[in-house]
Amino acid sequence: MTVIAATADGRGRADTSVRLADGDRASGLACMLASLLEDNLRDFRTRAFVARLTRGDVVLLASDSDIAVTLSFRPGEVVIGDGPQPGAPVLAGQWLDMAKLCSGRRSPFAAMTSGELRLTPGRKLRAVAGAGFALSVPKSFYDENRETFLRRRRGLIISLTLLAAVMLTAVTLSQEHSSHRPCRRRAHGRVHPASKVP
């Protein structure tokens, strides 16, 4: 797959290609990584710039299921292959944590800081920083989604509150109206027969 990354003047050009080394036989983890990188390099110019400058291999290892994927940053492309590249730095974690990382739901830096991912150094350790940045989704992306969710939730709460207030008012007025009605009937019933007395 070839990613079209926007340049600083707004025009697009083929900057970096993302390629699955195993094609249709690639693992689910490799496919998730390819999809995430494709989106990031297309949507975020700084990620595309960093990926273009990064050189070296980084291994992502789901340690509990022994599944490894290697990201190879080369001139003009990022190759994603199944299996570990010997001597490359390794980011290892549980399968679920690795899946969050590879689908963009977890930042590599946040995962390393929290201890969800462990780093084993290797050749060209700087490639880890480039890979981590290229794979990360900006915090503002999550904040916008969260803000939209909170705005919708606030709107729903306000709507339900107003509806409850209207219903309560309607019930109260209905009860007051029905409580006055029998009194009027009794008063009318007493006055009406008296008007017939000569």
C-alpha positions as CSV (number, residue, x, y, z in Angstrom):
1,M,0.0,0.0,0.0
2,T,1.3,3.5,-0.8
3,V,0.5,6.3,1.5
4,I,0.0,9.8,0.1
5,A,1.3,12.2,2.7
6,A,0.4,15.9,2.4
7,T,3.4,18.3,2.1
8,A,3.8,21.6,3.8
9,D,2.2,23.5,0.9
10,G,-0.9,21.2,1.0
11,R,-0.1,19.2,-2.1
12,G,0.1,15.4,-1.8
13,R,2.9,13.2,-3.0
14,A,3.9,9.6,-2.5
15,D,6.3,10.1,0.5
16,T,6.3,6.8,2.3
17,S,4.9,3.4,1.3
18,V,3.7,0.9,3.9
19,R,4.2,-2.6,2.7
20,L,3.3,-6.0,4.3
21,A,6.3,-8.3,3.6
22,D,4.0,-11.4,3.7
23,G,1.2,-9.9,1.7
24,D,-2.1,-11.7,2.2
25,R,-0.5,-14.2,4.5
26,A,0.4,-11.4,7.1
27,S,-0.7,-11.9,10.7
28,G,-3.5,-9.9,12.3
29,L,-1.0,-7.9,14.3
30,A,1.0,-7.0,11.1
31,C,-2.2,-5.9,9.4
32,M,-3.3,-3.7,12.3
33,L,0.1,-2.1,12.3
34,A,0.0,-1.5,8.5
35,S,-3.5,0.1,8.8
36,L,-2.4,2.3,11.7
37,L,0.7,3.5,10.0
38,E,-1.2,4.1,6.7
39,D,-3.7,6.3,8.6
40,N,-1.1,8.2,10.6
41,L,1.2,8.9,7.6
42,R,-1.8,10.1,5.6
43,D,-3.5,12.2,8.3
44,F,-0.5,13.6,10.4
45,R,2.3,15.3,8.5
46,T,4.7,15.2,11.4
47,R,4.3,11.4,11.7
48,A,5.0,11.1,7.9
49,F,8.1,13.3,8.3
50,V,9.5,11.3,11.2
51,A,8.8,8.0,9.4
52,R,10.7,9.3,6.4
53,L,13.8,10.1,8.5
54,T,13.7,7.0,10.7
55,R,16.1,4.1,9.8
56,G,16.3,0.7,11.4
57,D,14.2,-2.2,12.7
58,V,11.9,-2.4,15.7
59,V,10.3,-5.7,16.9
60,L,6.9,-5.7,18.6
61,L,6.4,-8.8,20.6
62,A,3.2,-10.2,22.1
63,S,5.1,-12.1,24.8
64,D,2.2,-14.2,26.1
65,S,1.3,-15.6,22.7
66,D,4.9,-15.5,21.2
67,I,3.8,-13.4,18.2
68,A,6.4,-11.0,16.8
69,V,6.2,-8.4,14.1
70,T,9.2,-6.3,12.8
71,L,8.9,-2.8,11.5
72,S,11.7,-1.9,9.1
73,F,12.1,1.8,8.3
74,R,13.9,2.2,5.0
75,P,14.3,5.0,2.5
76,G,10.8,5.7,1.1
77,E,9.0,2.8,2.8
78,V,8.1,1.0,6.0
79,V,8.1,-2.8,5.6
80,I,6.1,-4.8,8.2
81,G,7.1,-8.4,8.4
82,D,6.0,-11.3,10.7
83,G,8.7,-12.6,13.0
84,P,11.5,-10.9,14.9
85,Q,14.6,-9.4,13.3
86,P,17.7,-10.6,15.2
87,G,19.5,-7.9,17.1
88,A,16.8,-5.3,16.7
89,P,15.3,-3.5,19.8
90,V,12.2,-5.2,21.1
91,L,9.0,-3.7,22.6
92,A,7.3,-6.6,24.4
93,G,4.0,-6.8,26.2
94,Q,0.8,-8.8,26.6
95,W,-1.3,-9.5,23.5
96,L,-4.1,-7.2,24.6
97,D,-1.7,-4.3,25.3
98,M,0.0,-4.9,22.0
99,A,-3.3,-5.0,20.2
100,K,-4.2,-1.6,21.8
101,L,-0.9,-0.2,20.6
102,C,-1.2,-1.6,17.1
103,S,-4.7,-0.3,16.6
104,G,-3.9,3.2,17.8
105,R,-5.8,3.0,21.1
106,R,-2.7,3.3,23.2
107,S,0.4,5.4,22.8
108,P,3.7,3.5,22.7
109,F,5.3,6.1,25.0
110,A,2.4,5.9,27.5
111,A,2.5,2.1,27.4
112,M,6.3,2.1,28.1
113,T,5.9,4.6,30.9
114,S,3.1,2.6,32.6
115,G,5.1,-0.6,32.3
116,E,2.7,-2.3,29.9
117,L,5.5,-2.5,27.4
118,R,9.1,-3.4,28.1
119,L,12.0,-2.3,25.9
120,T,15.0,-4.6,25.2
121,P,17.8,-2.5,23.5
122,G,19.3,-3.5,20.3
123,R,20.9,-2.0,17.2
124,K,19.8,1.5,16.1
125,L,17.9,2.1,19.3
126,R,16.9,5.5,17.9
127,A,14.5,3.7,15.6
128,V,12.3,2.9,18.6
129,A,11.7,6.7,19.1
130,G,10.8,7.1,15.5
131,A,8.5,4.1,15.4
132,G,6.9,5.2,18.7
133,F,6.1,8.6,17.3
134,A,4.9,7.3,13.9
135,L,2.6,4.8,15.6
136,S,1.2,7.2,18.1
137,V,-2.1,9.0,17.6
138,P,-2.1,12.6,18.9
139,K,-3.8,13.1,22.2
140,S,-6.0,15.8,20.7
141,F,-7.6,13.1,18.5
142,Y,-8.9,11.3,21.7
143,D,-9.8,14.6,23.4
144,E,-12.0,15.6,20.4
145,N,-13.8,12.3,20.5
146,R,-14.2,12.6,24.3
147,E,-15.4,16.1,24.0
148,T,-18.0,15.1,21.4
149,F,-19.1,12.3,23.7
150,L,-19.3,14.6,26.8
151,R,-21.2,17.2,24.8
152,R,-23.8,14.6,23.6
153,R,-24.1,13.2,27.1
154,R,-24.7,16.7,28.5
155,G,-27.3,17.4,25.8
156,L,-29.1,14.1,26.7
157,I,-29.1,14.9,30.4
158,I,-30.5,18.4,29.8
159,S,-33.2,17.0,27.5
160,L,-34.2,14.3,30.0
161,T,-34.3,16.9,32.8
162,L,-36.5,19.2,30.8
163,L,-38.8,16.3,29.8
164,A,-39.1,15.2,33.5
165,A,-39.9,18.8,34.5
166,V,-42.6,19.2,31.9
167,M,-44.1,15.8,32.9
168,L,-44.0,16.8,36.6
169,T,-45.7,20.1,35.9
170,A,-48.4,18.4,33.7
171,V,-49.1,15.9,36.4
172,T,-49.3,18.6,39.1
173,L,-51.7,20.8,37.1
174,S,-53.8,17.7,36.3
175,Q,-54.1,16.8,39.9
176,E,-55.0,20.4,41.0
177,H,-57.6,20.6,38.2
178,S,-59.2,17.3,39.2
179,S,-59.2,18.2,42.9
180,H,-61.1,21.5,42.3
181,R,-63.7,20.0,39.9
182,P,-65.7,18.0,42.5
183,C,-66.0,21.1,44.8
184,R,-67.5,23.0,41.9
185,R,-70.0,20.3,41.2
186,R,-71.1,20.2,44.9
187,A,-71.4,23.9,45.1
188,H,-73.3,24.0,41.8
189,G,-75.5,21.1,43.0
190,R,-76.4,23.0,46.2
191,V,-77.1,26.3,44.5
192,H,-79.1,25.0,41.6
193,P,-81.9,23.3,43.6
194,A,-82.3,26.5,45.8
195,S,-83.0,28.5,42.7
196,K,-86.2,26.5,42.2
197,V,-87.7,27.4,45.6
198,P,-90.5,30.0,45.2
